[in-house]
Amino acid sequence: MCAPSQYLEDAVSYATRAVEFDRDGQIDPAIYFYTVSSKLLRKAAGECPEKQDALLAKSEEYKARATALEESKNKPAIDYKDESKQKQKRYKFLMQQALDADAAGLKDTAVSLYTDAIEFVTQNPELMQGELRELAINALERAETLKGIKPKADDSPTQPIRQPLIPIKNVPSLHRGTSFNLKVTGSDTYSEEEKRVLFHTSKINNNEFVPFMNIDLSEKFQFAIPFSDRDGHLALSPKQRRDFHKWVRPDEICREPSILHGDHPNYFTIKQTIVSDCSFVASLAVSASYEKRFGKKLVTAIIYPRSKDKKPLYNPFGKYMIKLHLNGVTRKIIIDDYLPMSRYGQLLCSYSSNKNEFWVSLLEKAYMKVMGGYDFPGSNSNIDLHALTGWIPERVAVRTTDKDFNKNALFNTLETRMAKGDVLVSVATGEMSDSEAERTGLVATHAYAVMDVRTVNGVQLLQLKNPWSHLRWKGNYSELDIRHWTPELQRLLNYDPNSAAQFDNGVFWIDYESICAFFDVFYMNWNTELFKFTYCIHESWKAGSGPTKDLYTFGSNPQYSLDVGPDTSGAVWVLLTRHIMDIADFRENREYITVLVYKGGKRVYYPHDPPPYIDGVRINSPHYLCKIILAPGSARKYTLVVSQYEKTATIYYTLRAYATCPFSLTKIGDPYRYTKEISGEWKGVTAGGCGNNPQTYKNNPKIRLDIESSRNDNSLFVELKGPKQYQIGFDVTITTLADESITAPFKTTSSGAFRSGYVILDLENIPAGVLHIIPSTFLPNQEGPFIMTVKCSAQFQLCRER
């Protein structure tokens, strides 16, 4: 009996890895390890004549499997469609849907689905035999039982029972939370204005995507014939059109199509092709990695129809519903399963290398439908991951020369939070020259999925995946690096550079220093379950409301009061999401938005007086995140100001807050019911300057204000606009009281420090009577026009006295 040789031990090790890769659908590494194992077995057979036949047979088996996998890579699609089998699958799908609805207690839906199954089988009488005939009889009996009809002994499904699809009762309505795990801190009922906003922004790229309310079985997934999207096939990109041959369904590509092969998706199998959506494919990869690592369904849970255990089902009728987070709420996207194929039998869209599963292609198709077609200009993973998961997007620029950039703190956050499943991460390169791209193996302006973050023996490392599934980093800790990959490091990371060098799957390790040198930005999407409370407000901000730029005043900007409880610690994250309705917003986004935070909870008028508690940076992304950290001594009331760089068009947006503590978020309204405007000028003698010039100040224009009210607690707002080159201001004097028995809150007050071209004064508890307002420039003899706007909670009269 010959002793086991090193050849045999190595062959067994390689064969084990080959089988693992084969099972996971990773064809290239499986081919490599099968081939190496086959060669080693032949060498082992030469050393052990007693086992020679068995070893050679196993060698041929592995060689044949490697050959079969190689052929499958470039094998053109074959039309596997067997019409009889397809009808059987559709009929069984109908019955399963009916049984699920019946078990869930959805009587009306179950009756409708049983009826659909009976109609289908009567239209296809060849199905009325054996097991399928029994299913039809059972369906008829169960439908009649649910309708309260006692079945007759001779009943048979010869005539279809026609029953309209009755909507499910008690369907969940729109919900202000992105997750039902979060408590909504306020009314869950939308205002009519919010409903108008959500309705208006349901139309994206000329398609309607209504809010996702009718969940699970309330959507009809079965039809008399296979489903085709009424919106037609998606528009193809120029690269797709060059090689396009036809649209195919999954049952034309493989014999047993499924949406997901196994219990969870495998990120190794995801392949981007010629659609320019690297950030979306990277988002799928990090989501798939999360599902496998933490055992929680994420992106596979948004595909319908689903089984009882919420696993996506293959629908032989070809209709699917995808739930995406778009424009402030979850919305449903209806697609068929037609996919573009080339003349060479290759899919012209992203796909799974496991050719029996289609979750990658269908999710991409749904997202591309929202974006107007496959000719997609690209976005970023913050946007894409938020659409897929609803997780909170945060953008962190890599700016090593910026004193506010804490490189080590960022790495520690990535490492600890990814290990806990708190965050999904991708990273993107910026512009780079062709020579730099060639030298580094990186792609310019390209997104990479971050699969792992580790500190090993003091070295900070990240594992990345190129969505292309090929082309890898060539620098430190790449598979080409023979200096840094010590045996201990290989063991700790379970990584063999020599094996990795044999095939390029786009997955590689890279040190953090190189990340900071060659990459521009991290995109991080945070798990909403880190918070307990949420609330959102959907609004529109009309063009022309207030000045074009926020240089002098925020007075007309949308503002919100955020209140938290006393002695509260924790965090409130505020996410501003601008609704996007046209692909042009991705091609050339000219809207720059932000949120600024002030203490106090009252309306803010001047951008920098007082200075903001948190100053926002205006960015042209649809999402802007602001973090408020609370400590026992922190303020309890805050003012949130929505701001744009330049207001050129009406925008629609959602302001959503997530918090670890209870809070309230309300819009700061305008208490003034009446508004009047008056114009004038400082000219000649009336350009008297401020009160520092008593001889000329009295010559300034004087405005008379008569408050006509039975109350003495009126609110008053005065706004003065003048030439920007002048410092302007005004004084307000209460001249006469309608009720002389009360005491006025002041005799004379001013608008405060003189300001360039714009100044306001907001007053409360003003009694009815006569007031005089004197506008002035700071220096005498400064001539120019002015406009004064006065708002009041009561009726008033406004006129010039001189």
Secondary structure, DSSP 8 states (H G I E B T S, - for coil): -----HHHHHHHHHHHHHHHHHHTT-HHHHHHHHHHHHHHHHHHHHH-GGGHHHHHHHHHHHHHHHHHHHHHHS--------HHHHHHHHHHHHHHHHHHHHHTT-HHHHHHHHHHHHHHHHH-GGG-SHHHHHHHHHHHHHHHHHTT----TT--TTS---------TT-----SSSSTTSEESS--S--HHHHHHHHHTTEETTEE--B--S-GGGS----SS----TT-S----HHHHHHEEEEE-GGGT-SS-BS-SSSS--GGGEE--SSS-HHHHHHHHHHHHHHHHH---SSGGGEESB-TTS-B---TT-EEEEEEEETTEEEEEEEE--EEEETTS-BSS-EESSTTB-HHHHHHHHHHHHTTSS------HHHHHHHHH--EEEEEE--TTSTT--HHHHHHHHHHHHHHT-EEEEEEE----HHHHHHH---TT-EEEEEEEEEETTEEEEEEE-TTS-----STTSTT-TTT--HHHHHHHT--HHHHTTS--SEEEEEHHHHHHHEEEEEEEE-GGG-SEEEEEEEEE-TTSS-SSTTS--TTS-EEEEEE-TT--EEEEEEEEE---STHHHHS----EEEEEEESSS---STTSS--SB----BSSSEEEEEEEE-TTS-SEEEEEEEESS--S-EEEEEEEEESS-EEEEE------EEEEEEEEE-GGG----TT-HHHHTTS--EEEEEE-S-S-EEEEEEEE--TTSEEEEEEEEEEESSTTS--S-SEEE--S-EESEEEEEEEEE-SEEEEEEEEESSTT--EEEEEEEEESSEEEEEE--
